[in-house]
Every structure is written in structure tokens, then in C-alpha cells.
Amino acid sequence: MSELLRLILAFLPLAQQVSSFGPLSIRPGSRIKEVSIPSRQGQALLTLTSLAAAPEGALSDIVIPSVFTGGVFANANTGSRDDDDKEEEEDPRVWVPQTDCLSFRPLCFCVSQGYYVNLLKFKGGGVLGCHRHPSPVHALTLKGSWGYKEHDWHARDGTYVFEPPGETHTLIVDDDCDEMVAMFHVTGALIYVDPDSLKVTGYDDVFTKLEKARDWYEECGLGRDYAEQFIR
């Protein structure tokens, strides 16, 4: 049942208490649907507005089917996916190489609010150098295991991690882990620092990650504009 119909049905008892109604008038807008219940005199007695759709001018959704099907999703039912979904899933070029063992798959580059969401993948063991987060980070482990040198916990399939602002740590994936994949929502910058002096040696943020994706997609043949679909 649509949200619009639910609203109409919810107000039917009120409508039944008032006589001399004319026919319902449904006026579709570009993104919002409005329903007016007129009186005999033609004046709108009641106007119902459906907020089910986004308002005009709102940014479009990002929908990426089947971004990952291994790890905690290994036993998921994939019978409903069509051929187009499978083709995108099987195209390794969507993964942007960052080091010899590390790559990322963009999900959202939110340049308007300064964050990005991506899948991070390590093939075999590896290290993401010591870095500091001035803003919060959310992580969900999809496959494999990883941890931080500075902490005693270890994330595995299904582990959620919240990293508070001010964290400085070194991401480590064990050598006996064939593949690690985790989703990271990173707000602000990831500032690389020297582990001893803590002096800044570099950084990544939504803009550097976007540029890396554009460069890779141009090089691999998908086209530089392939990254545009992830920008909000």
C-alpha cells in the first residue's frame, strides 16, 4: 500500500463526518503528491501531502546492487539478482589500487559534507600506516580479520567498530588472512603521521580519494567520469 493511500484512508473517518464533498482531486507534483478534499463550494476543506518522495531539488539516491557477497554474506540468496548486477560485481576494475596489497571500492564521495564511504580490501596481510582521525569513523567488517596495533581487540566477520575523534592508530591485517574486506565511513581527513614523532607525513580525505578513483578509472578503461556516480 502506498504512503499516499495510507494517508487518504487515515482521514476517511473525518471525511465521512462532513457532507457535500465533491470528488477527490489528486494533483501530482514533480516529487510530492498532494490530495485535496473539496467542499461543494469548491474550496479545499482538507489537503493531504505525501512526504514519501524526496522534495524537488533533493539529491538522488545512490543504489549499488551487490557490492559484496562474500564473508558474512556468503550464504545470502543471490537468485534475485539480474545479469547486470552480476556483471558489475564481477568487474575487478571497480576496485581502486592504493598499494600492492590494498585497494578500495567507492560507495559515496560526499564532497558537500566532507566524508566518504568505501570498501577497503587487503589481499593477504598488510599495514595501513600510522594515522590520526580528527573526526569519527564507522567500520563494519565483511570478511577476514583486522585490528589496530595500538588496541588489543580484533575485528572479524560482522564486527562493527566506532572510532572516536582523536584516534591515532595503525591498521594491521595478519599475514595468514587471505583477504580482508571492511566498509569504512570516514568523516573528515585521515592524517598520516610518523609513529615516533607523530609529525604529519600526508593525508587522505574525500577529495584525494575521489581523485585517486578518477585517475584509476581513466587508466583502467572505465573512464574518468565513472567516479561521478558516487559524488554527492
Beta strands, then each sheet from edge to edge (+ up, - down):
strand 1: 25-28
strand 2: 33-38
strand 3: 44-49
strand 4: 96-97
strand 5: 102-110
strand 6: 115-123
strand 7: 126-133
strand 8: 137-143
strand 9: 146-148
strand 10: 154-155
strand 11: 160-163
strand 12: 167-173
strand 13: 179-187
strand 14: 190-193
strand 15: 200-204
sheet 1: 1+ 2- 3+
sheet 2: 4+ 5- 6+ 13- 8+ 11-
sheet 3: 10+ 9- 12+ 7- 14+ 15-
end
